[in-house]
Amino acid sequence: MQSHEIDYTIIGDDIQVIEVELDPGETVIAEAGAMNYMEEEIRFEAKMGDGTEPKGGGIMGLLKGVGKRVLTGESIFMTHFTNAGAGKKHIAFAAPYPGKIIPVDLSTMDGGTLYCQKDAFLCAALGTSIGISFTQKLGRGFFGGEGFVLQKLTGDGMAFVHAGGTIVKKELHGEKLLMDTGCLVAFTQGIDYDIQQAGNLKSMFFGGEGLFLATLQGHGTVYLQSMPFSRMADRIIEHAPSAGGESKGEGSLLGEIATLFEK
């Protein structure tokens, strides 16, 4: 299915919004709840699937696509937003946590495919297939930190993924790149993704870098994030008084007194 051609503008710096411009009849698909605002005459409908399923595929084909989304932990429904008016209309989507939005032109990717972590997809032009891909070794699933099920975006149009903190784009030409497993956002075909032990036993248990590292090697593009959401959430919980953490940043005796009255 040929993807719709959509224009877009990314607004903001650290907590970004992507505004998509739709011509009459054009459609953008997004995760449920991602919409931020939209202009009138844009119609939306929650559907089971991304709209790339062939007509006449039957209920089994539809259930197969829904099952893939269940495995990635996403809602079984996707929202389709269509410009039902006569002129250009705009709709915006926002990421669920601070970070960056990465625009990806799938037509420039090897095989028109991008693999990304299961919660990275934000929205895409209609015609983009949102599937799944299993990593080849079960060890990656048990020790990889982010699971062994990846989202697979395939098409010839624009797709958008989001990640935490700052985005680093690496072009690999056969070399190997090692990283914290949570820092991987996405990679193209031609990249082999694996998990390996992080040094000796002393380094594994006392180095603070986790027991295993993700390794990527091959020819293609890799996107990394500086602040995985899981790492940010752990730090917030660590310093949340209601969760047994230590309150920091109040900076004065008055702040401590105010905390006593809150209990």
N, C-alpha and C positions, 0 to 999 in steps of 0.2 A: 504494500500500500504506500503510495507516494505521500510524503508528509506535507501538511499545509505550510506555507511560507509565512512566518510571523516575524515582525519587527519587535524590538525590545529596548528598554533602557533600565540600567541598574542604578538605583538611587541609594545614597548613603555610603557609609564607610565600613563600620564594624557591625552594625545591625542593619543589614541591607534589605531592600525591597526591590523586586523586579516588576516593572510595569510593561505589560505586553500589549502591543497594538494589533488589533484584529480588523482585517478588512471584512466586508459583508460576507457572511457564510463561513468564515474561518473559525476554527475551533482549537482550543488549547485544553489539555488534560492535566489534572493536578491531583495530588493526594488530598483526601478528605480533610477539610479544616485549614487548608493552606491559604485560601483566598483572603486578601486584606481589604480591598475595595474594588468596586467596578462601576462603570457608567451604565446608565439605563439602556435598554434594548439588548443587553447581553443576557441570554437565557442560559440557565445551567440545569444539569440533570445528573443525578447519581446513577452510575451504571456499573454492572459487574463486568469488569474488563476494561482494556485500554482502547477498544474500538478497532483493533486490527484483526480481530477474529473474522475469518471468511463467512459470508452469509451462507446459511444452510449448513453450518458446521454442527448444529444440533446441541442438545443440552450437555452432552458429554464433553464437547470441546470447550464450552463455557465453564463447566465445573473444573476442567483441567487448569484453565487460566486462573480461576479463583483459588484453587488449591496451591498454586505457586505463590500467590500473595499471602496466603495463610502461613506458609513456611518462612517467609521473610518478616513476619510479625506485623504486617501492614493491614489496614482495613480491606475487606473484600470488595469494597466499592471504590471507584474513582469518579471524580466529578468532571464532567465535560462542560466547558463554557463556550458558547457559540454566539457570534455577533449576528443577531437577527434583525439589525437595523439597516439603514441605507448608506450610512457613512462609516468612517473609521471610529472604532470604540476602543477604550482602554480598560484593562483589568490588571490588578496587582496582586502579587503573592509574596508572603514573608516567610523566612525560615523560622523554625520554632525555638531557636536559641542563637546567641550572638555568634557571628562568624561571617563568612563570605559566601557569595553565590557564584558558582562557576558556570559560565555559558559554554556549551559544547556543541559544535557543528558536527553532527554524526556523519555527514557526507564526506568529511575530511579524515575520518578515522579509518583505520585498517579494518575492512569488512563491515564498516558502518556500525561498529560495536564498541561500547564502553562498559566495563565491569566496575561496579561501585559497591561500597558497603550498603547493607540492607536498609538503612534509614537515611541515605544521602539524597535520593531522588526528590525533587521539588515539583517540577512541572515540565511539560514538553508539548511540542506541536502535535496535533492529531496525526496519526500515522506512525508514531513511535511505539514500538513494541516494548512493554515492560515485563521482562521474564526473569528467570532465576538461573544461576549457574552454580553447580557444586564444585568445590575444589577437589582435586584428584586424590588427596590423601586424607584419611580420617584423622590423622594426627593433627592436621591443621585445625580441624573442627574442635578437637578436645583442648588444644593448647593455644590456639590462635588468638584468644581473647575476644575477637569480634565474630566468632562463629565461622562455619565453613559454607554457609549459603550466601552468595553474592547476588545483587541485582544485575541484570543484563539488559542494557538499553540498546536497541537496534533500530536503525532507520536511516533516513537521508535528510532529516531536518534538525531544528534546534531543540536541545534538551538542556535542562538546568539542574545542577546538583548543588547542595550546600554542605558546608563543613565548618568546624569551629576554629576560631582564632585566625591566624594568617595562613594563606594558601601558598604552598611551594610547588612549582611545576618542574619536573625533572625529565629530561630526554635521555633515554638510555640507548647506547649503541653497543650492546653486548656485555657491558660491565654489570657488576652485582651491587645492589643497594640494600643495606640493612637498616631496619627501623623498628621502633616500638610498634607492636601490633595494632594499637589503637590509632596510630597516626596515619594509617593508610586510608585514603578517600576513594580513589578510582585509578584504573589503569586500562590501557588499550590492549587489543590482541597483539600477540608477539611477545608478551611479558609473561614469564613463568613465576607464579606466586607460590612460596613455600614457607615453612616454619622451621627454625633451627634452634638448638640449645644456645643459651646466652653464656658462653664461656664455661669455666670450671664451676664446681659446686660452690666454692667460696663466693665467686662473682654472682652466681645465680641467686643465692640467699641473702647476700649482704650488699650487693651492688646497687640495689634500688631500681634496677631497670627491668625487673620481671624475670621469669624463668626462661622465656623464649623470645626470639626476635623474628620479625617477618623479613623474608628475603625476596627481592624481585630482581630478575635478571632476564635480559633479552633485548629486543629492539622495539621501542615504542615510548609512550608517554605515561608518566606516573604523577598523580596529584597527591600531595601530603597536606595534613592539617597540623597546626602547632598546638591546638587545644582541643582534644577529643572531649565530647560532651560528658563521657563517663568520668574523666579526670576532673573536670570542672565541678560535676555533681558531688564527687567524693570530697573535694576541698570545701564546698559549701556545707555539707553535712558535718564535716570534721569540726567546723567552727560555729555550728548552730547550737546555741545553748539549749534549745528545746529538744535536741537530739543527743544531749550529753556532751556536746563539744564545748570548747573554750571560746568565750566572747572576746574578740579582738577589735581594736579600732575605735572604741568609745573614747579613749584618750583623756578621761578626767574622772574625778571622784563623783561628779554629778551623774555621769553615765552609769557608774556602778550602782548608785542609789536608785536611779530610774529602773534599772533591771530588777532590783529587789521588789519594787511595787508591781512589776509585771507578773511576778510569780504568784 
